[in-house]
């Protein structure tokens, strides 16, 4: 589980709510980060969800299942078109390789574990790397605006990029959770003086998480748009858009093999449902025949005239 929707209707400046008990913005940010990390550490739930991605002008829809051995995904559609039988076979072979090649499993587990570790480090670093100020309040949601903290010395490339950001954080003060983080690079980031590359000023990111069930939060939106000559995020692309929805709980003990069966059953079932819908829809040829009042069994048979 790697957590981070908002429907903002009314904006109330938090500065108008003068309360002696109100913590400083930096303290509130630190408390929310601590609460987020503790909640993630104690949440051992697993979920199946729909993942929509847009990358290099191509949109894909996949179904993903979280397991104790890492996440497993299966492609469902490309640019709005459900994958055909040949593409389904290709997905079967790919998933079969994941299930039976232990070295590939280990590689995926290490990559996902490293992503989780880096995310935790960035969360822990956030209160030290930025200066927070109060923004708006909307019910239990509080906005904190942040800018780079002078004098902070980042220890990694990822931290250097994070420290060059300015933006805002939305916090659910009732549940002490981070709801959304968005920011942009306020300046160019150079690695070793530019020898190992750079990221251009203006690059942006946005991460949102939602409560998908009482007490359970999951990432529902991820947007990254960075330009430069370096790619250091490992499994996170420099230009990436993801929307995650339709969350369904699965057993906390689910294995990769069981996840593969569940994904195949779901995707095959959706494909059959789409095919039945196609059968109920008359082809263009049949419609033309109806209009001319020359109806024959052949013209009404959509199996015969698929693709017309």
SETI-752208 format. One record per residue: x, y, z of N, C-alpha, C in turn; residue in three letters. Coordinates in steps of 0.05 Angstrom, whole numbers, padded with zeros to 5 digits, always signed. Layout:
XYZXYZXYZAla
...
This chain:
+00017-00024+00000+00000+00000+00000+00018+00025+00000Unk
+00015+00042-00020+00030+00067-00021+00010+00090-00022Unk
-00001+00100+00001-00022+00120+00001-00015+00147-00011Unk
-00034+00165-00020-00038+00194-00024-00060+00197-00043Unk
-00218+00251-00048-00206+00262-00072-00215+00287-00062Unk
-00206+00301-00075-00215+00325-00063-00237+00336-00079Unk
-00258+00348-00066-00279+00362-00079-00282+00388-00065Unk
-00267+00409-00073-00266+00434-00058-00289+00452-00067Unk
-00305+00460-00049-00328+00477-00055-00326+00504-00042Unk
-00320+00505-00017-00319+00531-00002-00291+00534+00010Unk
-00279+00557+00005-00252+00563+00016-00254+00583+00038Unk
-00244+00575+00062-00244+00593+00085-00216+00598+00093Unk
-00205+00622+00093-00178+00627+00101-00174+00618+00130Unk
-00154+00602+00134-00150+00591+00161-00141+00613+00180Unk
-00129+00634+00170-00119+00655+00187-00143+00670+00201Unk
-00167+00666+00191-00190+00679+00203-00199+00664+00228Unk
-00188+00640+00231-00196+00624+00255-00175+00626+00276Unk
-00174+00647+00290-00153+00651+00310-00159+00634+00335Unk
-00143+00614+00338-00147+00597+00361-00121+00593+00375Unk
-00119+00597+00402-00094+00594+00416-00083+00566+00415Unk
-00100+00546+00410-00092+00519+00410-00081+00510+00382Unk
-00084+00528+00363-00075+00520+00336-00045+00516+00334Unk
-00035+00493+00325-00007+00489+00324+00005+00505+00301Unk
+00031+00507+00301+00045+00520+00278+00041+00503+00253Unk
+00044+00515+00230+00040+00500+00205+00061+00478+00203Unk
+00086+00483+00212+00107+00463+00211+00100+00440+00229Unk
+00090+00446+00253+00082+00424+00272+00059+00407+00261Unk
+00040+00421+00249+00017+00406+00237+00027+00387+00215Unk
+00045+00397+00198+00056+00381+00177+00071+00356+00188Unk
+00087+00361+00208+00102+00339+00220+00083+00318+00233Unk
+00062+00328+00246+00043+00310+00259+00029+00293+00238Unk
+00021+00306+00215+00007+00291+00194+00025+00271+00181Unk
+00051+00277+00176+00069+00258+00165+00073+00235+00183Unk
+00077+00240+00209+00079+00218+00228+00054+00200+00228Unk
+00031+00213+00228+00006+00197+00227+00003+00181+00202Unk
+00012+00192+00180+00011+00178+00154+00029+00153+00155Unk
+00053+00156+00164+00072+00134+00165+00062+00112+00184Unk
+00051+00120+00206+00041+00100+00225+00017+00085+00214Unk
-00001+00100+00200-00024+00087+00188-00016+00067+00167Unk
+00004+00074+00151+00013+00057+00129+00026+00031+00141Unk
+00041+00035+00163+00054+00012+00175+00035-00008+00187Unk
+00012+00002+00196-00008-00016+00209-00030-00026+00190Unk
-00031-00015+00166-00051-00024+00147-00041-00046+00129Unk
-00050-00071+00134-00041-00094+00119-00062-00104+00099Unk
-00081-00086+00093-00102-00094+00074-00091-00095+00046Unk
-00104-00111+00029-00097-00113+00000-00122-00107-00016Unk
-00117-00097-00040-00139-00087-00057-00135-00094-00086Unk
-00158-00097-00100-00159-00098-00129-00170-00072-00138Unk
-00158-00061-00159-00169-00035-00169-00163-00032-00199Unk
-00178-00013-00211-00174-00007-00239-00154+00016-00242Unk
-00134+00012-00259-00113+00032-00263-00114+00043-00292Unk
-00118+00069-00294-00118+00082-00320-00092+00098-00322Unk
-00077+00093-00343-00051+00107-00347-00051+00121-00374Unk
-00037+00143-00375-00032+00157-00400-00003+00163-00401Unk
+00010+00153-00422+00039+00157-00425+00045+00157-00455Unk
+00061+00177-00463+00069+00180-00491+00045+00180-00510Unk
+00023+00193-00502+00000+00195-00519-00018+00170-00520Unk
-00011+00150-00505-00026+00125-00506-00039+00120-00479Unk
-00065+00114-00479-00080+00109-00454-00085+00079-00451Unk
-00081+00069-00427-00085+00040-00422-00102+00038-00397Unk
-00118+00016-00396-00133+00009-00371-00123-00018-00363Unk
-00115-00021-00338-00106-00046-00327-00122-00052-00301Unk
-00122-00077-00294-00132-00084-00267-00108-00094-00251Unk
-00107-00085-00227-00084-00091-00209-00094-00104-00184Unk
-00079-00124-00175-00084-00137-00149-00059-00135-00132Unk
-00062-00125-00107-00041-00123-00088-00038-00150-00074Unk
-00014-00160-00071-00009-00185-00057+00014-00182-00038Unk
+00019-00202-00021+00042-00201-00003+00068-00203-00018Unk
+00067-00212-00043+00090-00215-00060+00093-00193-00080Unk
+00078-00171-00076+00079-00149-00095+00054-00147-00111Unk
+00052-00126-00127+00028-00121-00143+00029-00137-00169Unk
+00006-00146-00178+00004-00160-00204-00017-00146-00220Unk
-00011-00140-00246-00030-00125-00263-00036-00140-00288Unk
-00059-00134-00300-00067-00146-00326-00079-00125-00343Unk
-00069-00123-00368-00079-00103-00387-00108-00110-00395Unk
-00124-00089-00396-00152-00092-00404-00159-00079-00430Unk
-00149-00054-00434-00155-00040-00459-00133-00020-00466Unk
-00132-00013-00492-00112+00006-00502-00128+00027-00518Unk
-00125+00052-00511-00139+00074-00524-00169+00069-00527Unk
-00181+00057-00506-00210+00052-00505-00218+00027-00519Unk
-00199+00012-00531-00206-00013-00545-00198-00037-00527Unk
-00217-00054-00520-00210-00078-00504-00190-00095-00520Unk
-00171-00106-00507-00150-00122-00521-00163-00146-00534Unk
-00152-00154-00557-00163-00177-00572-00152-00203-00561Unk
-00160-00225-00573-00152-00252-00563-00122-00256-00564Unk
-00109-00245-00585-00080-00249-00587-00066-00233-00564Unk
-00076-00209-00558-00064-00194-00537-00070-00206-00510Unk
-00093-00219-00507-00099-00233-00482-00080-00256-00478Unk
-00073-00270-00500-00054-00292-00498-00027-00282-00489Unk
-00019-00259-00500+00006-00247-00493+00007-00240-00463Unk
-00016-00230-00452-00018-00224-00424-00016-00250-00407Unk
-00029-00271-00417-00027-00297-00404+00002-00306-00401Unk
+00017-00304-00423+00045-00312-00423+00062-00295-00404Unk
+00057-00269-00405+00073-00251-00388+00068-00257-00359Unk
+00043-00260-00351+00036-00266-00323+00047-00293-00315Unk
+00046-00313-00334+00056-00339-00328+00086-00338-00322Unk
+00100-00320-00336+00129-00317-00331+00134-00306-00303Unk
+00117-00286-00296+00120-00275-00269+00115-00296-00247Unk
+00096-00314-00252+00090-00334-00232+00111-00356-00230Unk
+00124-00362-00252+00142-00385-00252+00172-00379-00253Unk
+00179-00354-00258+00207-00346-00259+00213-00332-00232Unk
+00226-00346-00214+00231-00336-00188+00249-00311-00189Unk
+00268-00311-00207+00286-00287-00209+00270-00262-00217Unk
+00250-00265-00235+00233-00243-00243+00216-00233-00219Unk
+00206-00252-00203+00190-00245-00180+00208-00229-00160Unk
+00232-00239-00156+00250-00225-00137+00256-00197-00147Unk
+00260-00194-00173+00267-00168-00184+00243-00149-00180Unk
+00219-00158-00185+00195-00141-00181+00192-00134-00152Unk
+00196-00153-00134+00193-00148-00105+00213-00127-00096Unk
+00238-00129-00106+00258-00110-00098+00251-00082-00108Unk
+00242-00080-00133+00235-00054-00145+00212-00041-00129Unk
+00192-00057-00123+00169-00046-00108+00177-00038-00079Unk
+00194-00055-00067+00203-00049-00040+00220-00024-00040Unk
+00236-00020-00061+00253+00004-00062+00236+00029-00066Unk
+00216+00027-00083+00197+00050-00086+00184+00057-00060Unk
+00175+00037-00045+00163+00042-00019+00183+00055+00001Unk
+00207+00045+00001+00228+00056+00018+00234+00085+00012Unk
+00237+00091-00014+00242+00119-00022+00219+00137-00015Unk
+00194+00127-00018+00171+00144-00012+00171+00150+00018Unk
+00177+00129+00034+00177+00134+00064+00199+00154+00071Unk
+00222+00152+00059+00244+00171+00064+00236+00200+00057Unk
+00223+00203+00034+00214+00229+00026+00193+00241+00045Unk
+00175+00224+00054+00155+00233+00073+00169+00242+00099Unk
+00188+00226+00109+00201+00233+00134+00217+00259+00131Unk
+00228+00264+00107+00244+00287+00102+00228+00313+00099Unk
+00203+00310+00091+00186+00333+00083+00186+00355+00104Unk
+00180+00349+00130+00178+00371+00149+00205+00386+00153Unk
+00227+00372+00149+00253+00385+00152+00262+00400+00127Unk
+00251+00392+00104+00261+00404+00078+00245+00428+00070Unk
+00222+00433+00082+00205+00456+00073+00197+00473+00096Unk
+00189+00497+00090+00176+00515+00109+00147+00516+00102Unk
+00130+00510+00122+00101+00509+00117+00087+00534+00128Unk
+00066+00543+00114+00049+00564+00123+00020+00556+00119Unk
+00002+00567+00135-00026+00560+00132-00038+00572+00107Unk
-00056+00557+00094-00072+00566+00072-00101+00567+00079Unk
-00117+00551+00065-00146+00551+00069-00154+00528+00087Unk
-00179+00530+00097-00191+00507+00111-00219+00502+00099Unk
-00225+00477+00095-00251+00469+00084-00260+00445+00101Unk
-00275+00451+00121-00284+00430+00140-00260+00419+00154Unk
-00256+00393+00153-00233+00380+00166-00207+00382+00149Unk
-00210+00392+00125-00187+00394+00107-00172+00420+00111Unk
-00146+00419+00115-00130+00442+00119-00108+00443+00098Unk
-00104+00466+00086-00083+00469+00066-00058+00481+00079Unk
-00035+00469+00073-00010+00481+00081+00006+00486+00056Unk
+00015+00511+00053+00033+00518+00030+00062+00515+00039Unk
+00079+00505+00021+00106+00501+00029+00126+00512+00008Unk
+00149+00520+00019+00171+00530+00002+00197+00516+00013Unk
+00218+00515-00003+00243+00503+00006+00254+00516+00032Unk
+00263+00500+00050+00275+00511+00075+00304+00518+00070Unk
+00311+00543+00075+00339+00551+00071+00357+00535+00090Unk
+00380+00528+00080+00400+00513+00096+00397+00483+00096Unk
+00374+00473+00086+00371+00444+00085+00390+00432+00065Unk
+00403+00410+00072+00423+00398+00054+00413+00369+00047Unk
+00401+00366+00023+00391+00340+00015+00413+00320+00011Unk
+00408+00295+00019+00428+00274+00018+00426+00257-00007Unk
+00404+00258-00021+00401+00242-00046+00390+00259-00068Unk
+00391+00248-00093+00380+00262-00116+00350+00267-00112Unk
+00336+00246-00102+00308+00249-00098+00302+00272-00078Unk
+00317+00273-00057+00314+00294-00037+00320+00321-00048Unk
+00340+00323-00066+00347+00348-00078+00323+00359-00095Unk
+00310+00341-00109+00287+00349-00126+00265+00358-00108Unk
+00259+00342-00087+00238+00349-00068+00243+00376-00055Unk
+00268+00382-00048+00275+00407-00035+00272+00431-00053Unk
+00273+00426-00079+00271+00448-00099+00242+00454-00105Unk
+00223+00440-00092+00195+00443-00098+00182+00464-00080Unk
+00162+00477-00091+00143+00492-00074+00115+00485-00083Unk
+00096+00485-00064+00069+00477-00071+00052+00477-00047Unk
+00035+00456-00045+00016+00455-00022+00010+00427-00015Unk
+00002+00424+00010-00007+00398+00021-00034+00402+00033Unk
-00052+00382+00028-00078+00382+00041-00078+00360+00062Unk
-00087+00367+00086-00087+00348+00108-00115+00344+00119Unk
-00123+00319+00123-00148+00313+00137-00141+00313+00167Unk
-00148+00335+00181-00141+00338+00209-00156+00319+00227Unk
-00179+00310+00218-00195+00291+00235-00182+00264+00236Unk
-00172+00255+00213-00160+00228+00212-00129+00230+00212Unk
-00119+00254+00211-00090+00258+00212-00077+00244+00188Unk
-00087+00249+00164-00077+00236+00140-00070+00258+00119Unk
-00050+00252+00102-00044+00269+00080-00063+00262+00057Unk
-00078+00282+00048-00098+00277+00027-00086+00282-00001Unk
-00071+00304-00003-00060+00311-00029-00034+00327-00026Unk
-00015+00322-00043+00009+00338-00045+00013+00345-00074Unk
+00017+00371-00079+00024+00379-00106+00045+00401-00105Unk
+00063+00400-00124+00084+00420-00124+00097+00423-00152Unk
+00114+00443-00154+00129+00447-00179+00157+00455-00172Unk
+00175+00450-00191+00203+00457-00187+00206+00487-00189Unk
+00214+00500-00167+00218+00529-00167+00244+00538-00181Unk
+00261+00519-00186+00287+00524-00199+00297+00499-00212Unk
+00316+00502-00230+00329+00479-00243+00344+00463-00222Unk
+00344+00437-00225+00359+00420-00207+00381+00407-00223Unk
+00406+00411-00214+00429+00399-00228+00441+00378-00210Unk
+00450+00356-00222+00462+00334-00207+00492+00334-00213Unk
+00507+00338-00191+00536+00341-00193+00544+00363-00213Unk
+00531+00386-00209+00537+00409-00226+00527+00406-00254Unk
+00509+00387-00259+00499+00382-00286+00512+00360-00301Unk
+00534+00349-00290+00549+00328-00304+00532+00303-00307Unk
+00515+00297-00287+00498+00273-00288+00470+00280-00297Unk
+00466+00304-00306+00440+00312-00317+00426+00333-00300Unk
+00402+00340-00308+00387+00361-00294+00358+00357-00299Unk
+00342+00371-00282+00313+00373-00287+00306+00402-00289Unk
+00289+00409-00308+00283+00437-00314+00265+00449-00294Unk
+00267+00475-00290+00248+00490-00273+00220+00487-00284Unk
+00200+00486-00267+00172+00484-00275+00161+00455-00275Unk
+00178+00435-00273+00168+00408-00271+00149+00405-00248Unk
+00129+00388-00251+00108+00386-00231+00100+00358-00224Unk
+00088+00355-00200+00078+00329-00192+00053+00334-00175Unk
+00036+00314-00174+00012+00315-00157+00005+00286-00149Unk
+00001+00282-00124-00007+00256-00113-00031+00260-00095Unk
-00052+00244-00099-00076+00246-00083-00083+00219-00073Unk
-00092+00217-00048-00102+00192-00038-00130+00196-00026Unk
-00145+00174-00025-00173+00175-00017-00178+00152+00002Unk
-00199+00156+00019-00207+00135+00037-00226+00116+00021Unk
-00215+00093+00013-00230+00074-00004-00249+00056+00013Unk
-00245+00056+00039-00262+00041+00058-00255+00054+00085Unk
-00273+00052+00105-00268+00064+00131-00240+00057+00142Unk
-00224+00078+00145-00197+00074+00156-00176+00064+00136Unk
-00184+00060+00111-00165+00050+00091-00162+00071+00069Unk
-00137+00079+00065-00131+00100+00045-00112+00088+00024Unk
-00118+00096-00001-00101+00087-00024-00097+00111-00043Unk
-00074+00110-00057-00069+00130-00078-00090+00127-00100Unk
-00102+00150-00107-00123+00149-00128-00114+00166-00152Unk
-00094+00183-00149-00085+00199-00172-00055+00204-00169Unk
-00041+00201-00192-00012+00207-00193-00006+00221-00219Unk
+00006+00244-00217+00013+00260-00240+00042+00269-00237Unk
+00059+00262-00256+00087+00270-00256+00094+00281-00283Unk
+00105+00305-00284+00112+00317-00310+00139+00332-00306Unk
+00161+00318-00311+00187+00329-00307+00202+00328-00334Unk
+00218+00349-00339+00233+00350-00363+00263+00354-00356Unk
+00280+00340-00371+00309+00342-00366+00324+00319-00378Unk
+00348+00315-00369+00365+00295-00382+00370+00271-00363Unk
+00355+00269-00342+00361+00247-00323+00335+00234-00314Unk
+00337+00208-00310+00314+00192-00299+00324+00177-00274Unk
+00315+00186-00251+00326+00174-00226+00304+00161-00210Unk
+00278+00164-00219+00257+00154-00202+00253+00123-00204Unk
+00271+00111-00219+00269+00082-00223+00243+00074-00236Unk
+00225+00061-00221+00201+00051-00234+00180+00073-00238Unk
+00185+00098-00229+00166+00120-00234+00176+00136-00258Unk
+00160+00138-00279+00167+00153-00303+00169+00182-00298Unk
+00185+00197-00314+00187+00226-00311+00161+00239-00321Unk
+00148+00227-00340+00122+00237-00349+00101+00214-00346Unk
+00083+00218-00327+00065+00196-00320+00039+00207-00309Unk
+00017+00194-00318-00009+00201-00307-00024+00175-00300Unk
-00034+00173-00275-00048+00150-00267-00073+00158-00251Unk
-00095+00143-00256-00119+00146-00240-00127+00118-00231Unk
-00131+00115-00205-00138+00089-00194-00166+00091-00182Unk
-00183+00071-00189-00211+00072-00180-00222+00043-00177Unk
-00248+00041-00171-00262+00016-00168-00247-00003-00149Unk
-00240+00006-00126-00225-00010-00106-00243-00032-00095Unk
-00233-00056-00093-00247-00079-00082-00227-00093-00063Unk
-00236-00099-00038-00218-00113-00020-00213-00142-00029Unk
-00188-00152-00025-00182-00180-00029-00169-00190-00004Unk
-00166-00216-00002-00155-00229+00022-00127-00219+00028Unk
-00121-00214+00053-00094-00204+00060-00073-00224+00055Unk
-00081-00250+00051-00061-00271+00047-00060-00279+00017Unk
-00073-00264-00001-00074-00272-00029-00046-00275-00041Unk
-00042-00296-00056-00017-00301-00069-00017-00290-00098Unk
+00007-00290-00110+00008-00282-00138-00008-00300-00156Unk
-00008-00326-00151-00023-00345-00168-00053-00340-00165Unk
-00062-00335-00141-00090-00330-00136-00098-00303-00149Unk
-00080-00284-00148-00085-00258-00160-00087-00261-00191Unk
-00070-00278-00202-00071-00282-00231-00098-00294-00239Unk
-00107-00314-00224-00133-00326-00230-00156-00306-00228Unk
-00155-00289-00207-00176-00268-00204-00175-00248-00227Unk
-00152-00240-00235-00150-00221-00258-00160-00233-00284Unk
-00152-00259-00288-00161-00272-00313-00192-00275-00313Unk
-00203-00282-00290-00232-00286-00288-00246-00259-00292Unk
-00236-00238-00281-00248-00212-00284-00247-00201-00312Unk
-00223-00203-00324-00220-00192-00351-00234-00208-00372Unk
-00233-00235-00369-00248-00252-00388-00278-00247-00385Unk
-00287-00243-00361-00316-00237-00356-00324-00211-00369Unk
-00307-00191-00367-00313-00165-00379-00313-00167-00409Unk
-00294-00183-00420-00293-00186-00449-00318-00201-00459Unk
-00328-00221-00444-00352-00236-00452-00376-00217-00451Unk
-00377-00200-00431-00399-00181-00428-00400-00162-00451Unk
-00376-00152-00459-00375-00134-00482-00383-00147-00507Unk
-00376-00173-00510-00382-00188-00534-00413-00192-00536Unk
-00425-00199-00513-00454-00202-00513-00469-00176-00520Unk
-00457-00154-00511-00469-00128-00518-00467-00123-00548Unk
-00444-00132-00559-00441-00129-00588-00461-00146-00603Unk
-00466-00170-00593-00486-00187-00607-00514-00175-00607Unk
-00520-00161-00585-00547-00149-00584-00549-00124-00601Unk
-00527-00114-00611-00527-00089-00627-00526-00096-00656Unk
-00547-00089-00673-00546-00096-00701-00524-00082-00716Unk
-00513-00095-00736-00492-00083-00751-00503-00061-00769Unk
-00485-00045-00781-00493-00024-00799-00507-00035-00823Unk
-00498-00059-00832-00511-00071-00855-00540-00078-00849Unk
-00544-00089-00825-00571-00096-00817-00589-00072-00816Unk
-00579-00050-00804-00595-00026-00802-00603-00016-00829Unk
-00584-00017-00848-00590-00008-00876-00612-00025-00888Unk
-00611-00051-00883-00631-00069-00893-00658-00063-00881Unk
-00659-00057-00855-00684-00051-00842-00696-00026-00854Unk
-00679-00006-00859-00689+00018-00871-00701+00013-00898Unk
-00690-00006-00913-00701-00012-00940-00723-00033-00939Unk
-00730-00042-00914-00751-00062-00910-00744-00088-00925Unk
-00718-00094-00926-00710-00119-00939-00695-00135-00917Unk
-00709-00146-00898-00696-00159-00876-00692-00189-00882Unk
-00669-00198-00879-00663-00227-00883-00648-00237-00858Unk
-00648-00263-00854-00633-00273-00831-00604-00265-00833Unk
-00592-00266-00858-00564-00260-00861-00557-00231-00852Unk
-00575-00213-00860-00569-00185-00853-00571-00180-00824Unk
-00587-00196-00809-00590-00191-00781-00570-00207-00764Unk
-00553-00222-00776-00534-00239-00762-00508-00223-00757Unk
-00504-00212-00733-00480-00195-00729-00455-00211-00730Unk
-00456-00238-00725-00432-00254-00727-00422-00254-00756Unk
-00439-00254-00774-00431-00255-00802-00419-00228-00811Unk
-00428-00207-00800-00420-00181-00810-00406-00164-00788Unk
-00391-00177-00771-00374-00162-00752-00355-00145-00767Unk
-00351-00121-00758-00331-00104-00771-00342-00088-00794Unk
-00368-00092-00802-00379-00074-00822-00388-00049-00809Unk
